[in-house]
Amino acid sequence: MKRITEFTIVERRQYGEKYFAWTLRSPEKLQPIRAGQFVEVEVRDCADVMLRRPISIQDFDLQADTITLLIQIVGKGTRKLATLKAGDSVNIIYPLGNGFAVCGNNPLLVGGGAGIAPLLGLAKAYRAKGVTPTILLGGRTEQLIPARECFEGLGTIGFATEDGSLGERGLVTQHSLFGGRYDHIATCGPTPMIKAVAKIAHERSIPCEVSLENMMACGVGACLCCVTDTDEGHKCVCKDGPVFDSKKVVSMNE
C-alpha cells in the first residue's frame, strides 16, 4: 500500500561531491518494502522545481521503521535536497514500483554510480536466504562508487574503475569476476552499462533483471513520461518497473 508520509532525517552522510545519503525515520509503522522499489521525494522551497524526485531505496529496517536513500546531485532539485540536515522533515511517497526477484543460488549483482543503491537491499535479502551473492560495483573513478563500505560482509565483492583507482581497471563487464558461472543477474546503473550486462547475460542464457532509470515524474503511471517499449507493448517504468526481465525490454535487445 502506497503512503504519503512525513519522514524525519536521522542521519546524513556525504560521499564526495556528487552523492549523499539520508537515513530517515517514519512516524508510523513502515510499509513492507522490496529491494528495487523507490520513493518520490518532495522538493520544498524551490520555485524552479515543481515535481517530486524519484530515488531508489538503498536500505530499510522494518523494525526501526527507517529507510536509507542514496542521492546523486544532478540538478536543482537534488541540490536543494542536499541542503537538508538531520532533524529536517521530508515528504515521501512510498513504496513505489516493483522489486528484484530473490532467486538463484549463485547470483551476480552489478551496479554503477547511484545504481548501486538498490543492490544493497538485494544483497541482504540473498544473505537472509543463506545465499552469498557476487557483487560488482563500477564507476569512472573511485569517488564515483559511493557507499561501497555498506556491502562489506554481504558477498564476494569486486570493483572496476575506468582509471584504475579502485579494483580492476576497465568496465564492470570486463572484470575477472564477471566470467563466473551465475544462475541469475540483477543490474542497476547507467543505461549503457545495464545494456552491456544484459547482452552478455543473453549470450550466456542467464536470466537477467534490469532496473531502468527513466525519468519518473509521478511515480504511479499517470503522467506517462517514463514509458518504455517491451515485448508486451508500452509499459510505465514507475508502475510496471523499474525492474524488468531484460529479455522483455526492447532497448535491452537491440
C-alpha positions in Angstrom: 0.0 0.0 0.0 1.4 3.4 -1.0 1.7 6.0 1.7 2.5 9.8 1.7 4.5 10.2 4.9 6.5 12.9 6.6 9.8 11.2 7.4 12.5 12.8 9.6 16.2 12.7 8.7 18.0 11.0 11.5 21.4 10.8 9.8 23.1 12.4 6.8 26.3 11.2 5.2 28.3 12.8 2.3 30.1 10.8 -0.3 32.5 13.1 -2.2 31.0 16.0 -4.1 28.3 14.1 -6.0 26.5 11.8 -3.6 24.9 11.9 -0.1 22.7 9.5 1.9 19.9 10.0 4.3 18.6 7.6 6.9 15.0 8.6 7.6 12.5 7.5 10.2 8.8 7.1 9.6 6.4 8.4 12.3 4.3 5.3 11.8 4.9 1.6 11.1 6.9 1.3 7.9 5.2 -0.3 5.0 6.6 -3.5 3.6 9.4 -2.8 1.1 11.2 -4.9 -1.5 14.7 -4.3 -2.8 14.5 -2.4 -6.0 11.5 -0.3 -5.1 11.8 3.5 -4.9 10.3 6.7 -3.4 9.2 10.1 -4.7 10.6 12.9 -2.6 9.0 16.4 -2.5 11.4 19.3 -3.1 10.3 22.2 -0.9 11.1 25.9 -1.1 12.5 25.6 -4.6 10.4 27.7 -7.1 12.0 26.2 -10.2 11.2 22.6 -9.1 7.6 21.5 -9.3 7.8 17.7 -9.4 9.0 15.2 -6.9 12.3 13.4 -7.4 12.4 9.6 -7.8 15.0 8.0 -5.5 15.9 4.3 -5.1 15.6 2.8 -1.7 19.1 1.7 -0.7 18.2 0.1 2.6 15.4 -0.3 5.0 14.8 -1.6 8.6 11.2 -2.7 9.2 11.9 -3.0 13.0 13.4 0.5 13.4 10.9 2.0 10.8 13.8 3.6 8.8 14.8 3.8 5.2 18.1 4.9 3.6 18.3 6.8 0.4 21.4 7.3 -1.7 21.1 10.5 -3.7 23.2 11.8 -6.6 23.4 15.5 -7.0 22.5 16.2 -10.7 20.3 19.3 -10.8 18.4 22.0 -8.9 16.1 19.6 -7.1 18.8 17.3 -5.7 21.0 20.3 -4.9 18.1 21.6 -2.8 17.7 18.2 -1.1 21.4 18.2 -0.4 21.0 21.3 1.9 18.8 19.3 4.3 20.2 18.0 7.6 19.5 15.7 10.5 16.2 16.8 12.2 14.6 18.1 9.0 11.4 16.5 7.6 11.0 15.2 4.1 7.6 14.3 2.5 7.8 11.0 0.7 5.5 8.8 -1.3 6.5 5.1 -0.9 6.9 2.2 -1.7 6.7 2.6 -5.4 7.3 0.2 -8.3 8.2 -3.4 -8.1 11.4 -5.0 -6.8 14.0 -7.6 -7.8 13.3 -11.3 -7.6 15.5 -13.0 -5.0 16.2 -16.2 -6.9 19.1 -18.4 -7.9 21.8 -20.0 -5.8 24.7 -18.2 -7.4 23.6 -14.6 -8.3 25.6 -11.7 -9.7 24.6 -8.2 -8.7 26.1 -5.4 -10.9 25.8 -1.7 -10.1 27.2 1.5 -11.3 27.1 5.0 -9.8 23.8 5.7 -7.9 22.6 2.4 -9.4 24.4 0.5 -6.6 21.8 1.7 -4.2 19.0 -0.9 -4.6 21.6 -3.7 -4.8 22.4 -3.3 -1.1 18.9 -4.4 0.0 19.0 -7.2 -2.6 22.3 -8.5 -1.3 20.9 -8.5 2.3 17.8 -10.4 1.0 20.0 -13.0 -0.5 22.0 -13.4 2.7 18.8 -13.8 4.6 18.1 -16.8 2.4 21.5 -18.2 3.1 22.8 -17.3 -0.4 26.1 -15.5 -0.9 26.0 -13.2 -4.0 28.8 -11.9 -6.1 28.7 -8.1 -6.2 30.4 -6.0 -8.9 30.4 -2.2 -8.5 31.8 0.1 -11.1 32.4 3.8 -11.9 34.8 6.0 -13.8 36.7 6.7 -10.7 36.9 5.5 -7.1 35.0 8.6 -6.0 32.0 7.6 -8.2 31.4 4.4 -6.3 29.6 5.7 -3.2 28.7 3.9 0.0 30.7 0.8 -1.1 31.6 0.1 2.5 27.9 -0.9 3.2 28.4 -4.1 1.1 31.2 -5.4 3.3 30.4 -8.9 4.6 27.5 -9.4 2.2 29.2 -11.4 -0.5 32.2 -11.7 -2.9 32.8 -8.0 -3.9 34.7 -6.7 -6.9 35.3 -3.1 -8.1 36.0 -1.8 -11.5 37.1 1.7 -12.4 37.9 3.2 -15.8 41.0 5.0 -14.4 42.1 2.0 -12.2 41.8 4.0 -9.0 39.9 1.2 -7.3 39.8 -2.5 -8.1 40.5 -3.7 -11.7 40.9 -1.1 -14.5 38.1 -1.2 -17.0 34.3 -1.7 -17.2 32.4 -3.9 -14.8 31.7 -6.3 -17.7 35.5 -6.7 -18.2 36.1 -7.6 -14.5 37.5 -11.0 -13.9 34.6 -11.9 -11.6 32.1 -11.4 -14.5 33.3 -14.6 -16.0 31.8 -16.8 -13.2 29.0 -19.3 -13.8 26.0 -17.5 -12.4 22.3 -18.5 -12.5 20.8 -15.1 -12.1 21.9 -11.5 -12.8 20.5 -8.2 -11.4 21.8 -4.9 -12.5 21.1 -1.2 -12.0 23.0 1.9 -13.2 23.7 3.9 -16.3 21.8 2.6 -19.4 25.0 1.7 -21.4 26.2 -0.4 -18.5 22.9 -2.3 -18.0 22.6 -2.9 -21.8 26.1 -4.4 -21.8 25.3 -6.6 -18.8 22.0 -7.7 -20.4 23.7 -8.5 -23.7 26.3 -10.8 -22.0 23.5 -12.4 -19.9 21.5 -13.2 -23.1 24.6 -14.6 -24.8 25.2 -16.9 -21.8 21.5 -17.7 -21.3 21.5 -16.4 -17.8 18.2 -14.8 -16.5 18.7 -11.1 -16.0 16.7 -8.4 -14.4 17.4 -4.7 -15.1 16.3 -1.7 -13.1 15.7 1.2 -15.5 16.4 4.8 -14.8 13.9 6.5 -17.0 12.7 10.0 -15.8 9.7 9.3 -13.5 7.7 12.4 -12.6 4.6 11.0 -10.8 5.6 7.5 -9.7 2.2 6.0 -10.3 1.9 5.7 -14.0 -0.3 8.8 -14.6 1.9 11.1 -16.5 3.3 8.6 -19.0 6.7 10.3 -19.2 8.6 7.2 -18.2 7.2 4.8 -20.8 9.5 2.1 -22.2 8.9 -0.3 -25.1 8.5 -4.0 -24.1 7.5 -7.2 -25.9 4.1 -6.6 -24.4 3.8 -3.1 -25.6 4.4 0.2 -23.8 5.0 0.0 -20.0 5.4 2.7 -17.4 8.7 2.2 -15.7 7.4 3.7 -12.4 4.4 1.4 -12.1 5.3 -1.7 -14.1 9.0 -1.4 -13.3 11.5 -0.1 -12.5 12.7 -3.8 -12.5 12.1 -5.7 -15.7 13.1 -9.0 -17.2 15.8 -7.8 -19.6 14.5 -10.1 -22.4 11.2 -8.2 -22.3 12.7 -4.7 -22.8 13.1 -3.8 -26.4 16.1 -1.5 -25.8 18.0 -4.2 -24.0 17.8 -6.4 -27.1 18.9 -4.0 -29.8 
